[in-house]
Amino acid sequence: MRVLVSGDRGYIGTRLVPLFEEAGHDVVPISRSAGVDAYTGDGLDDALIGVDAVIDSTNTPVQDREEIVDFFGTITRNLLAAESKAGVGHHVLLSIVGLDHKTDAPHYMGKREQERLVSSGPIPWSIVRATQFHDFGAMTAGWTEKDGVATVAPLLVQPIAIDDVGRFLAEAATDTPLNGRVDVAGPQTQDLVDMARRTFAARGHDVRLVPTWRGPFGTDMAGEVLLPGEDARLAPTSFEDWLAAGAK
Ligand SMILES: NC(=O)c1ccc[n+]([C@@H]2O[C@H](COP(=O)([O-])OP(=O)(O)OC[C@H]3O[C@@H](n4cnc5c(N)ncnc54)[C@H](OP(=O)(O)O)[C@@H]3O)[C@@H](O)[C@H]2O)c1
């Protein structure tokens, strides 16, 4: 198969490319650093020549609500239009578990727009909704870290290893399109404050953590909102396995 990975230089994208190559597939990696801009559309038509399936793992650091909805909406419209022209048979989107809960967190609004376009678009599709990755506690605490203090929301999550997400995405891309969604998650529920604390300890990074809902994640994300559905596919790698392997 010839598979295009959008967001190849990202946290998850860097795992996807070798996974496909090891399985003998031909990979077309795209990102702005690879010379293709899915937002402006520059280079997309050429990149899609001969491609069988597209995996979209693109992301943006933008936090403004309108900008993020515009980003995810525009890259998705551009990808789908170019895929239509090139005759691509399968669009696989990496999304997030719990997206149907009506939180107004900007990233979730952008991802909802992306799912809306993919599920009503012209290309057969599969949406793989993953839970938070193992570094999520440390990553979100890092957004506010200053003078050795950081805030983190006490979210309940069931984190998953990026290698496991990569395997689920690779499986989805090589299989028949679901024209539907699947939840994928790690094996155990965790508390995000505890995850951040243990990650920083494993990395030897000294930070005092302050739990709060007054940050990017509010009380509309409390409870079981971010936990996977009953039919979720569970991956084997635990948070403890990830810590023991170096917390990277
Ligand atoms: N973190 C989590 O816990 C989690 C959980 C579930 C799902 N997800 C989803 O996973 C996805 C990937 O996240 P990630 O952490 O791997 O992202 P990331 O590390 O921020 O990587 C983003 C990738 O997108 C590329 N990109 C950005 N703008 C682009 C553009 N205009 N055209 C083409 N490529 C562009 C970047 O490369 P350039 O900058 O070179 O363009 C980079 O390769 C996101 O959609 C996120 O919603 C994340």
The ligand as a Gaussian input file, in Angstrom:
#p B3LYP/6-31G(d) Opt

LIG

0 1
 N       -1.811000      14.315000      22.874000
 C       -2.803000      13.482000      23.153000
 O       -2.915000      13.006000      24.296000
 C       -3.802000      13.092000      22.061000
 C       -4.801000      12.151000      22.343000
 C       -5.696000      11.773000      21.320000
 C       -5.586000      12.326000      20.057000
 N       -4.612000      13.272000      19.829000
 C       -4.527000      13.851000      18.479000
 O       -3.314000      13.435000      17.883000
 C       -3.009000      14.307000      16.813000
 C       -1.502000      14.459000      16.691000
 O       -0.978000      14.996000      17.879000
 P        0.610000      15.138000      18.083000
 O        0.800000      15.423000      19.537000
 O        1.332000      13.992000      17.457000
 O        0.883000      16.472000      17.256000
 P        2.256000      17.286000      17.135000
 O        3.372000      16.587000      17.815000
 O        1.951000      18.706000      17.499000
 O        2.550000      17.208000      15.547000
 C        1.782000      17.935000      14.632000
 C        2.213000      17.581000      13.206000
 O        1.360000      18.331000      12.299000
 C        2.203000      18.964000      11.312000
 N        1.529000      20.167000      10.806000
 C        1.152000      21.282000      11.477000
 N        0.610000      22.181000      10.640000
 C        0.643000      21.616000       9.384000
 C        0.236000      22.036000       8.103000
 N       -0.306000      23.251000       7.907000
 N        0.404000      21.210000       7.046000
 C        0.970000      19.969000       7.226000
 N        1.380000      19.505000       8.423000
 C        1.218000      20.325000       9.490000
 C        3.488000      19.279000      12.087000
 O        4.604000      19.461000      11.247000
 P        5.067000      20.930000      10.743000
 O        5.017000      21.843000      11.931000
 O        6.430000      20.698000      10.163000
 O        4.086000      21.316000       9.696000
 C        3.661000      17.963000      12.869000
 O        4.235000      16.983000      12.014000
 C       -3.788000      15.613000      17.091000
 O       -4.737000      15.831000      16.069000
 C       -4.470000      15.368000      18.438000
 O       -5.774000      15.924000      18.507000
 C       -3.716000      13.644000      20.776000

